[in-house]
């Protein structure tokens, strides 16, 4: 991940307008307004809206955490549906990566969009059980 959306770029001792915050984080101003609607505190109701740097930092860190915790092991976050989805079991592929990790790719069972995530080797049994099928043909990738 790049420095995009990186809470560490925010200075806690200053305030940001929506535009400043969006430029700093490389996101659309609409996204910042969505954050405010989603609970990001603002200094007061006057225009321009001012966001306290410290609040923004905390908000983004929490958001990142929720995002990471949102998916069950066998779910994948679909960027189109904007929520965790079950992958279509037939589309699943597992590719072994270093350090006991496996790159899991598959298609969202709702919209067919491609999704990726990294899982631990240890979770593979659990994942295949939850999805009610044996690990698919890409198993050959696993027998390195
Ligand atoms: Zn989807």
Backbone and ligand atoms as CSV (ligand in chain L), in Angstrom:
chain,resi,resn,atom,element,x,y,z
A,1,UNK,N,N,0.832,-1.192,0.000
A,1,UNK,CA,C,0.000,0.000,0.000
A,1,UNK,C,C,0.875,1.254,0.000
A,2,UNK,N,N,0.493,2.257,-0.761
A,2,UNK,CA,C,1.256,3.488,-0.844
A,2,UNK,C,C,0.925,4.375,0.353
A,3,UNK,N,N,1.363,5.638,0.263
A,3,UNK,CA,C,1.099,6.556,1.359
A,3,UNK,C,C,-0.330,7.092,1.288
A,4,UNK,N,N,-1.055,6.728,0.245
A,4,UNK,CA,C,-2.446,7.079,0.109
A,4,UNK,C,C,-3.210,6.659,1.355
A,5,UNK,N,N,-4.054,7.568,1.821
A,5,UNK,CA,C,-4.894,7.218,2.954
A,5,UNK,C,C,-4.082,6.820,4.185
A,6,UNK,N,N,-2.911,7.411,4.321
A,6,UNK,CA,C,-2.040,7.057,5.433
A,6,UNK,C,C,-2.231,8.033,6.592
A,7,UNK,N,N,-2.786,7.565,7.713
A,7,UNK,CA,C,-3.060,8.455,8.839
A,7,UNK,C,C,-1.801,9.146,9.360
A,8,UNK,N,N,-0.644,8.582,9.127
A,8,UNK,CA,C,0.577,9.188,9.665
A,8,UNK,C,C,0.948,10.505,8.990
A,9,UNK,N,N,0.295,10.829,7.871
A,9,UNK,CA,C,0.586,12.095,7.204
A,9,UNK,C,C,-0.179,13.246,7.841
A,10,UNK,N,N,-1.115,12.918,8.693
A,10,UNK,CA,C,-1.955,13.948,9.300
A,10,UNK,C,C,-1.254,14.518,10.528
A,11,UNK,N,N,-1.216,15.850,10.622
A,11,UNK,CA,C,-0.630,16.493,11.798
A,11,UNK,C,C,-1.726,16.664,12.844
A,12,UNK,N,N,-1.498,16.090,14.033
A,12,UNK,CA,C,-2.578,16.084,15.034
A,12,UNK,C,C,-2.875,17.465,15.586
A,13,UNK,N,N,-1.905,18.408,15.498
A,13,UNK,CA,C,-2.122,19.702,16.147
A,13,UNK,C,C,-2.740,20.736,15.215
A,14,UNK,N,N,-3.158,20.340,14.027
A,14,UNK,CA,C,-3.839,21.332,13.194
A,14,UNK,C,C,-5.189,20.820,12.668
A,15,UNK,N,N,-5.943,21.768,12.129
A,15,UNK,CA,C,-7.253,21.402,11.595
A,15,UNK,C,C,-7.211,21.430,10.078
A,16,UNK,N,N,-8.064,20.652,9.475
A,16,UNK,CA,C,-8.109,20.552,8.023
A,16,UNK,C,C,-9.526,20.825,7.516
A,17,UNK,N,N,-9.587,21.502,6.385
A,17,UNK,CA,C,-10.874,21.567,5.695
A,17,UNK,C,C,-11.051,20.249,4.957
A,18,UNK,N,N,-12.262,20.031,4.461
A,18,UNK,CA,C,-12.543,18.800,3.714
A,18,UNK,C,C,-11.589,18.679,2.518
A,19,UNK,N,N,-11.403,19.809,1.824
A,19,UNK,CA,C,-10.530,19.794,0.648
A,19,UNK,C,C,-9.082,19.487,1.041
A,20,UNK,N,N,-8.601,20.158,2.090
A,20,UNK,CA,C,-7.221,19.906,2.536
A,20,UNK,C,C,-7.026,18.447,2.928
A,21,UNK,N,N,-7.985,17.920,3.676
A,21,UNK,CA,C,-7.871,16.527,4.111
A,21,UNK,C,C,-7.877,15.589,2.909
A,22,UNK,N,N,-8.727,15.894,1.921
A,22,UNK,CA,C,-8.807,15.005,0.766
A,22,UNK,C,C,-7.506,15.054,-0.041
A,23,UNK,N,N,-6.925,16.271,-0.147
A,23,UNK,CA,C,-5.662,16.393,-0.889
A,23,UNK,C,C,-4.520,15.691,-0.161
A,24,UNK,N,N,-4.499,15.871,1.138
A,24,UNK,CA,C,-3.449,15.250,1.949
A,24,UNK,C,C,-3.485,13.724,1.829
A,25,UNK,N,N,-4.689,13.181,1.795
A,25,UNK,CA,C,-4.825,11.730,1.823
A,25,UNK,C,C,-5.010,11.125,0.441
A,26,UNK,N,N,-5.107,12.002,-0.574
A,26,UNK,CA,C,-5.257,11.498,-1.931
A,26,UNK,C,C,-6.597,10.816,-2.160
A,27,UNK,N,N,-7.635,11.331,-1.518
A,27,UNK,CA,C,-8.965,10.768,-1.742
A,27,UNK,C,C,-9.886,11.876,-2.256
A,28,UNK,N,N,-11.029,11.487,-2.748
A,28,UNK,CA,C,-12.017,12.434,-3.235
A,28,UNK,C,C,-12.651,13.181,-2.050
A,29,UNK,N,N,-12.898,14.510,-2.208
A,29,UNK,CA,C,-13.576,15.242,-1.130
A,29,UNK,C,C,-14.883,14.582,-0.700
A,30,UNK,N,N,-15.559,13.938,-1.645
A,30,UNK,CA,C,-16.791,13.212,-1.312
A,30,UNK,C,C,-16.539,12.139,-0.267
A,31,UNK,N,N,-15.371,11.492,-0.416
A,31,UNK,CA,C,-15.017,10.435,0.532
A,31,UNK,C,C,-14.909,11.011,1.935
A,32,UNK,N,N,-14.258,12.204,2.026
A,32,UNK,CA,C,-14.106,12.836,3.343
A,32,UNK,C,C,-15.485,13.190,3.906
A,33,UNK,N,N,-16.374,13.695,3.037
A,33,UNK,CA,C,-17.731,14.021,3.515
A,33,UNK,C,C,-18.460,12.757,3.977
A,34,UNK,N,N,-18.221,11.644,3.299
A,34,UNK,CA,C,-18.812,10.379,3.751
A,34,UNK,C,C,-18.300,9.991,5.132
A,35,UNK,N,N,-16.999,10.247,5.351
A,35,UNK,CA,C,-16.425,9.925,6.664
A,35,UNK,C,C,-17.115,10.739,7.748
A,36,UNK,N,N,-17.372,12.025,7.431
A,36,UNK,CA,C,-18.038,12.882,8.414
A,36,UNK,C,C,-19.431,12.323,8.708
A,37,UNK,N,N,-20.122,11.906,7.663
A,37,UNK,CA,C,-21.443,11.310,7.845
A,37,UNK,C,C,-21.333,10.007,8.643
A,38,UNK,N,N,-20.212,9.318,8.454
A,38,UNK,CA,C,-20.026,8.030,9.130
A,38,UNK,C,C,-19.503,8.199,10.554
A,39,UNK,N,N,-19.333,9.461,11.009
A,39,UNK,CA,C,-18.977,9.650,12.413
A,39,UNK,C,C,-17.669,10.381,12.678
A,40,UNK,N,N,-16.980,10.807,11.626
A,40,UNK,CA,C,-15.765,11.593,11.845
A,40,UNK,C,C,-16.162,12.942,12.464
A,41,UNK,N,N,-15.634,13.276,13.656
A,41,UNK,CA,C,-16.049,14.517,14.321
A,41,UNK,C,C,-15.550,15.753,13.575
A,42,UNK,N,N,-16.342,16.813,13.576
A,42,UNK,CA,C,-15.907,18.093,13.010
A,42,UNK,C,C,-15.895,19.130,14.120
A,43,UNK,N,N,-15.057,20.166,13.919
A,43,UNK,CA,C,-14.844,21.159,14.971
A,43,UNK,C,C,-16.158,21.853,15.352
A,44,UNK,N,N,-16.881,22.378,14.372
A,44,UNK,CA,C,-18.220,22.934,14.631
A,44,UNK,C,C,-19.004,22.921,13.326
A,45,UNK,N,N,-20.196,23.455,13.344
A,45,UNK,CA,C,-21.066,23.362,12.173
A,45,UNK,C,C,-20.811,24.469,11.154
A,46,UNK,N,N,-19.898,25.401,11.492
A,46,UNK,CA,C,-19.633,26.514,10.577
A,46,UNK,C,C,-18.909,26.043,9.323
A,47,UNK,N,N,-19.107,26.811,8.245
A,47,UNK,CA,C,-18.386,26.524,6.999
A,47,UNK,C,C,-17.151,27.400,6.940
A,48,UNK,N,N,-16.040,26.950,6.372
A,48,UNK,CA,C,-15.862,25.555,5.954
A,48,UNK,C,C,-15.754,24.635,7.165
A,49,UNK,N,N,-16.200,23.409,6.973
A,49,UNK,CA,C,-16.098,22.426,8.035
A,49,UNK,C,C,-14.636,22.177,8.350
A,50,UNK,N,N,-14.310,22.171,9.615
A,50,UNK,CA,C,-12.930,21.903,10.011
A,50,UNK,C,C,-12.852,20.584,10.773
A,51,UNK,N,N,-11.880,19.821,10.357
A,51,UNK,CA,C,-11.663,18.519,10.994
A,51,UNK,C,C,-10.380,18.611,11.792
A,52,UNK,N,N,-10.431,18.228,13.021
A,52,UNK,CA,C,-9.251,18.234,13.856
A,52,UNK,C,C,-8.324,17.090,13.424
A,53,UNK,N,N,-7.045,17.424,13.229
A,53,UNK,CA,C,-6.098,16.417,12.758
A,53,UNK,C,C,-6.081,15.172,13.629
A,54,UNK,N,N,-6.139,15.377,14.948
A,54,UNK,CA,C,-6.095,14.242,15.868
A,54,UNK,C,C,-7.313,13.338,15.663
A,55,UNK,N,N,-8.485,13.964,15.480
A,55,UNK,CA,C,-9.712,13.190,15.249
A,55,UNK,C,C,-9.611,12.380,13.961
A,56,UNK,N,N,-9.080,13.055,12.934
A,56,UNK,CA,C,-8.972,12.413,11.637
A,56,UNK,C,C,-8.064,11.180,11.706
A,57,UNK,N,N,-6.978,11.354,12.412
A,57,UNK,CA,C,-6.040,10.231,12.587
A,57,UNK,C,C,-6.691,9.048,13.251
A,58,UNK,N,N,-7.359,9.330,14.359
A,58,UNK,CA,C,-7.999,8.248,15.113
A,58,UNK,C,C,-9.071,7.578,14.261
A,59,UNK,N,N,-9.854,8.414,13.585
A,59,UNK,CA,C,-10.933,7.880,12.760
A,59,UNK,C,C,-10.395,6.918,11.702
A,60,UNK,N,N,-9.311,7.347,11.024
A,60,UNK,CA,C,-8.771,6.512,9.945
A,60,UNK,C,C,-8.141,5.232,10.475
A,61,UNK,N,N,-7.504,5.348,11.627
A,61,UNK,CA,C,-6.889,4.145,12.190
A,61,UNK,C,C,-7.953,3.133,12.575
A,62,UNK,N,N,-9.042,3.642,13.156
A,62,UNK,CA,C,-10.123,2.736,13.542
A,62,UNK,C,C,-10.781,2.132,12.315
A,63,UNK,N,N,-10.929,2.965,11.297
A,63,UNK,CA,C,-11.568,2.517,10.074
A,63,UNK,C,C,-10.749,1.397,9.447
A,64,UNK,N,N,-9.452,1.579,9.456
A,64,UNK,CA,C,-8.572,0.575,8.873
A,64,UNK,C,C,-8.695,-0.745,9.634
A,65,UNK,N,N,-8.784,-0.630,10.942
A,65,UNK,CA,C,-8.906,-1.802,11.792
A,65,UNK,C,C,-10.210,-2.540,11.493
A,66,UNK,N,N,-11.312,-1.782,11.440
A,66,UNK,CA,C,-12.602,-2.412,11.159
A,66,UNK,C,C,-12.550,-3.092,9.811
A,67,UNK,N,N,-11.943,-2.388,8.863
A,67,UNK,CA,C,-11.845,-2.943,7.529
A,67,UNK,C,C,-11.126,-4.292,7.578
A,68,UNK,N,N,-10.062,-4.360,8.336
A,68,UNK,CA,C,-9.302,-5.603,8.407
A,68,UNK,C,C,-10.077,-6.693,9.133
A,69,UNK,N,N,-10.921,-6.263,10.074
A,69,UNK,CA,C,-11.631,-7.262,10.861
A,69,UNK,C,C,-12.955,-7.659,10.246
A,70,UNK,N,N,-13.364,-6.928,9.228
A,70,UNK,CA,C,-14.692,-7.122,8.675
A,70,UNK,C,C,-14.925,-8.511,8.090
A,71,UNK,N,N,-13.918,-9.040,7.446
A,71,UNK,CA,C,-14.099,-10.294,6.741
A,71,UNK,C,C,-13.849,-11.484,7.653
A,72,UNK,N,N,-14.731,-12.474,7.539
A,72,UNK,CA,C,-14.426,-13.762,8.132
A,72,UNK,C,C,-13.304,-14.373,7.294
A,73,UNK,N,N,-12.670,-15.403,7.859
A,73,UNK,CA,C,-11.563,-16.026,7.140
A,73,UNK,C,C,-11.940,-16.451,5.726
A,74,UNK,N,N,-13.161,-16.940,5.581
A,74,UNK,CA,C,-13.557,-17.482,4.274
A,74,UNK,C,C,-14.233,-16.434,3.398
A,75,UNK,N,N,-14.327,-15.205,3.888
A,75,UNK,CA,C,-14.924,-14.149,3.084
A,75,UNK,C,C,-13.840,-13.285,2.463
A,76,UNK,N,N,-14.208,-12.570,1.416
A,76,UNK,CA,C,-13.270,-11.639,0.791
A,76,UNK,C,C,-13.969,-10.303,0.658
A,77,UNK,N,N,-13.218,-9.237,0.827
A,77,UNK,CA,C,-13.828,-7.931,0.719
A,77,UNK,C,C,-14.001,-7.587,-0.753
A,78,UNK,N,N,-15.226,-7.362,-1.164
A,78,UNK,CA,C,-15.482,-6.988,-2.558
A,78,UNK,C,C,-15.566,-5.474,-2.653
A,79,UNK,N,N,-14.722,-4.870,-3.494
A,79,UNK,CA,C,-14.681,-3.418,-3.601
A,79,UNK,C,C,-15.877,-2.883,-4.365
A,80,UNK,N,N,-16.505,-3.717,-5.151
A,80,UNK,CA,C,-17.673,-3.259,-5.883
A,80,UNK,C,C,-18.896,-3.281,-4.964
A,81,UNK,N,N,-19.087,-4.394,-4.266
A,81,UNK,CA,C,-20.211,-4.491,-3.339
A,81,UNK,C,C,-19.932,-3.694,-2.064
A,82,UNK,N,N,-18.693,-3.336,-1.838
A,82,UNK,CA,C,-18.259,-2.608,-0.642
A,82,UNK,C,C,-18.619,-3.340,0.647
A,83,UNK,N,N,-18.520,-4.625,0.618
A,83,UNK,CA,C,-18.726,-5.405,1.844
A,83,UNK,C,C,-18.112,-6.794,1.675
A,84,UNK,N,N,-17.905,-7.483,2.785
A,84,UNK,CA,C,-17.356,-8.836,2.673
A,84,UNK,C,C,-18.359,-9.739,1.961
A,85,UNK,N,N,-17.866,-10.549,1.077
A,85,UNK,CA,C,-18.724,-11.463,0.329
A,85,UNK,C,C,-18.089,-12.842,0.317
A,86,UNK,N,N,-18.926,-13.830,0.110
A,86,UNK,CA,C,-18.384,-15.168,-0.094
A,86,UNK,C,C,-17.840,-15.230,-1.510
A,87,UNK,N,N,-16.669,-15.799,-1.676
A,87,UNK,CA,C,-16.187,-15.980,-3.038
A,87,UNK,C,C,-16.914,-17.151,-3.687
A,88,UNK,N,N,-17.058,-17.076,-4.982
A,88,UNK,CA,C,-17.593,-18.191,-5.737
A,88,UNK,C,C,-16.569,-19.323,-5.675
A,89,UNK,N,N,-16.944,-20.433,-5.056
A,89,UNK,CA,C,-15.988,-21.503,-4.778
A,89,UNK,C,C,-15.304,-22.021,-6.050
A,90,UNK,N,N,-16.035,-22.013,-7.165
A,90,UNK,CA,C,-15.445,-22.512,-8.415
A,90,UNK,C,C,-14.334,-21.613,-8.942
A,91,UNK,N,N,-14.366,-20.349,-8.548
A,91,UNK,CA,C,-13.392,-19.392,-9.083
A,91,UNK,C,C,-12.141,-19.299,-8.216
A,92,UNK,N,N,-12.176,-19.938,-7.069
A,92,UNK,CA,C,-11.086,-19.767,-6.108
A,92,UNK,C,C,-9.771,-20.354,-6.564
A,93,UNK,N,N,-8.732,-19.603,-6.308
A,93,UNK,CA,C,-7.384,-20.119,-6.551
A,93,UNK,C,C,-6.510,-19.760,-5.377
A,94,UNK,N,N,-5.627,-20.654,-5.050
A,94,UNK,CA,C,-4.699,-20.407,-3.952
A,94,UNK,C,C,-3.287,-20.529,-4.478
A,95,UNK,N,N,-2.499,-19.518,-4.244
A,95,UNK,CA,C,-1.113,-19.563,-4.701
A,95,UNK,C,C,-0.191,-19.373,-3.512
A,96,UNK,N,N,0.691,-20.325,-3.327
A,96,UNK,CA,C,1.587,-20.285,-2.167
A,96,UNK,C,C,2.529,-19.099,-2.253
A,97,UNK,N,N,2.700,-18.426,-1.126
A,97,UNK,CA,C,3.618,-17.295,-1.014
A,97,UNK,C,C,4.588,-17.580,0.122
A,98,UNK,N,N,5.660,-16.798,0.197
A,98,UNK,CA,C,6.608,-17.033,1.293
A,98,UNK,C,C,5.968,-16.825,2.668
A,99,UNK,N,N,6.644,-17.275,3.676
A,99,UNK,CA,C,6.281,-17.045,5.072
A,99,UNK,C,C,4.925,-17.624,5.455
A,100,UNK,N,N,4.590,-18.766,4.867
A,100,UNK,CA,C,3.361,-19.444,5.271
A,100,UNK,C,C,2.089,-18.758,4.831
A,101,UNK,N,N,2.218,-17.846,3.859
A,101,UNK,CA,C,1.036,-17.138,3.399
A,101,UNK,C,C,0.570,-17.711,2.058
A,102,UNK,N,N,-0.708,-17.534,1.805
A,102,UNK,CA,C,-1.279,-17.985,0.551
A,102,UNK,C,C,-2.094,-16.840,-0.047
A,103,UNK,N,N,-1.860,-16.556,-1.306
A,103,UNK,CA,C,-2.660,-15.542,-1.986
A,103,UNK,C,C,-3.932,-16.224,-2.477
A,104,UNK,N,N,-5.054,-15.711,-2.019
A,104,UNK,CA,C,-6.345,-16.295,-2.371
A,104,UNK,C,C,-7.019,-15.336,-3.355
A,105,UNK,N,N,-7.380,-15.811,-4.513
A,105,UNK,CA,C,-8.111,-14.959,-5.452
A,105,UNK,C,C,-9.389,-15.672,-5.861
A,106,UNK,N,N,-10.391,-14.899,-6.118
A,106,UNK,CA,C,-11.655,-15.483,-6.508
A,106,UNK,C,C,-12.610,-14.408,-6.948
A,107,UNK,N,N,-13.790,-14.813,-7.336
A,107,UNK,CA,C,-14.785,-13.850,-7.785
A,107,UNK,C,C,-15.900,-13.751,-6.762
A,108,UNK,N,N,-16.316,-12.547,-6.523
A,108,UNK,CA,C,-17.426,-12.286,-5.620
A,108,UNK,C,C,-18.649,-13.063,-6.091
A,109,UNK,N,N,-19.322,-13.764,-5.173
A,109,UNK,CA,C,-20.457,-14.579,-5.598
A,109,UNK,C,C,-21.666,-13.717,-5.946
A,110,UNK,N,N,-21.658,-12.450,-5.557
A,110,UNK,CA,C,-22.774,-11.551,-5.874
A,110,UNK,C,C,-22.599,-10.890,-7.234
A,111,UNK,N,N,-21.437,-10.213,-7.409
A,111,UNK,CA,C,-21.282,-9.385,-8.609
A,111,UNK,C,C,-20.240,-9.940,-9.579
A,112,UNK,N,N,-19.507,-10.961,-9.169
A,112,UNK,CA,C,-18.536,-11.564,-10.068
A,112,UNK,C,C,-17.229,-10.798,-10.161
A,113,UNK,N,N,-17.109,-9.748,-9.381
A,113,UNK,CA,C,-15.898,-8.931,-9.362
A,113,UNK,C,C,-14.756,-9.754,-8.755
A,114,UNK,N,N,-13.557,-9.483,-9.246
A,114,UNK,CA,C,-12.422,-10.226,-8.742
A,114,UNK,C,C,-11.981,-9.666,-7.383
A,115,UNK,N,N,-11.634,-10.544,-6.469
A,115,UNK,CA,C,-11.149,-10.109,-5.158
A,115,UNK,C,C,-9.930,-10.924,-4.773
A,116,UNK,N,N,-9.057,-10.298,-4.008
A,116,UNK,CA,C,-7.834,-10.973,-3.549
A,116,UNK,C,C,-7.707,-10.812,-2.056
A,117,UNK,N,N,-7.093,-11.763,-1.430
A,117,UNK,CA,C,-6.657,-11.532,-0.059
A,117,UNK,C,C,-5.550,-12.506,0.276
A,118,UNK,N,N,-4.810,-12.155,1.315
A,118,UNK,CA,C,-3.773,-13.048,1.793
A,118,UNK,C,C,-4.289,-13.783,3.004
A,119,UNK,N,N,-4.120,-15.070,3.010
A,119,UNK,CA,C,-4.513,-15.844,4.183
A,119,UNK,C,C,-3.322,-16.675,4.629
A,120,UNK,N,N,-3.432,-17.153,5.847
A,120,UNK,CA,C,-2.377,-18.012,6.340
A,120,UNK,C,C,-2.634,-19.437,5.859
A,121,UNK,N,N,-1.598,-20.114,5.583
A,121,UNK,CA,C,-1.631,-21.520,5.191
A,121,UNK,C,C,-2.528,-22.324,6.147
A,122,UNK,N,N,-2.392,-22.024,7.429
A,122,UNK,CA,C,-3.137,-22.749,8.470
A,122,UNK,C,C,-4.643,-22.625,8.299
A,123,UNK,N,N,-5.084,-21.528,7.668
A,123,UNK,CA,C,-6.523,-21.286,7.561
A,123,UNK,C,C,-7.158,-21.999,6.368
A,124,UNK,N,N,-6.349,-22.594,5.535
A,124,UNK,CA,C,-6.892,-23.146,4.285
A,124,UNK,C,C,-7.951,-24.225,4.513
A,125,UNK,N,N,-7.710,-25.102,5.490
A,125,UNK,CA,C,-8.681,-26.161,5.774
A,125,UNK,C,C,-10.007,-25.557,6.194
A,126,UNK,N,N,-9.879,-24.610,7.117
A,126,UNK,CA,C,-11.043,-23.898,7.627
A,126,UNK,C,C,-11.828,-23.248,6.487
A,127,UNK,N,N,-11.110,-22.570,5.603
A,127,UNK,CA,C,-11.751,-21.874,4.489
A,127,UNK,C,C,-12.492,-22.855,3.583
A,128,UNK,N,N,-11.835,-23.951,3.241
A,128,UNK,CA,C,-12.473,-24.887,2.318
A,128,UNK,C,C,-13.676,-25.559,2.979
A,129,UNK,N,N,-13.599,-25.793,4.281
A,129,UNK,CA,C,-14.745,-26.365,4.990
A,129,UNK,C,C,-15.933,-25.417,4.959
A,130,UNK,N,N,-15.642,-24.152,5.280
A,130,UNK,CA,C,-16.711,-23.141,5.338
A,130,UNK,C,C,-17.373,-22.985,3.983
A,131,UNK,N,N,-16.587,-23.108,2.938
A,131,UNK,CA,C,-17.147,-22.933,1.608
A,131,UNK,C,C,-17.745,-24.232,1.079
A,132,UNK,N,N,-17.638,-25.269,1.912
A,132,UNK,CA,C,-18.300,-26.527,1.604
A,132,UNK,C,C,-17.728,-27.254,0.409
A,133,UNK,N,N,-16.476,-27.103,0.168
A,133,UNK,CA,C,-15.888,-27.885,-0.919
A,133,UNK,C,C,-14.409,-28.105,-0.674
A,134,UNK,N,N,-13.888,-29.057,-1.400
A,134,UNK,CA,C,-12.457,-29.313,-1.291
A,134,UNK,C,C,-11.690,-28.189,-1.955
A,135,UNK,N,N,-10.451,-28.050,-1.611
A,135,UNK,CA,C,-9.633,-27.040,-2.275
A,135,UNK,C,C,-9.607,-27.360,-3.760
A,136,UNK,N,N,-9.844,-26.342,-4.560
A,136,UNK,CA,C,-9.956,-26.577,-6.002
A,136,UNK,C,C,-8.630,-26.938,-6.667
A,137,UNK,N,N,-8.713,-27.025,-7.960
A,137,UNK,CA,C,-7.622,-27.578,-8.766
A,137,UNK,C,C,-6.269,-26.896,-8.549
A,138,UNK,N,N,-6.300,-25.630,-8.149
A,138,UNK,CA,C,-5.037,-24.921,-7.956
A,138,UNK,C,C,-4.188,-25.564,-6.868
A,139,UNK,N,N,-4.715,-26.616,-6.264
A,139,UNK,CA,C,-3.970,-27.356,-5.264
A,139,UNK,C,C,-2.552,-27.672,-5.739
A,140,UNK,N,N,-2.420,-27.842,-7.039
A,140,UNK,CA,C,-1.078,-28.157,-7.546
A,140,UNK,C,C,-0.083,-27.046,-7.213
A,141,UNK,N,N,-0.597,-25.822,-7.105
A,141,UNK,CA,C,0.285,-24.725,-6.715
A,141,UNK,C,C,0.815,-24.920,-5.305
A,142,UNK,N,N,0.043,-25.641,-4.507
A,142,UNK,CA,C,0.392,-25.765,-3.098
A,142,UNK,C,C,1.430,-26.850,-2.845
A,143,UNK,N,N,1.457,-27.847,-3.738
A,143,UNK,CA,C,2.434,-28.916,-3.534
A,143,UNK,C,C,3.773,-28.525,-4.134
A,144,UNK,N,N,4.384,-27.567,-3.507
A,144,UNK,CA,C,5.637,-27.071,-4.078
A,144,UNK,C,C,6.760,-28.082,-3.888
L,1,ZN,ZN,ZN,-19.142,-8.075,-5.279
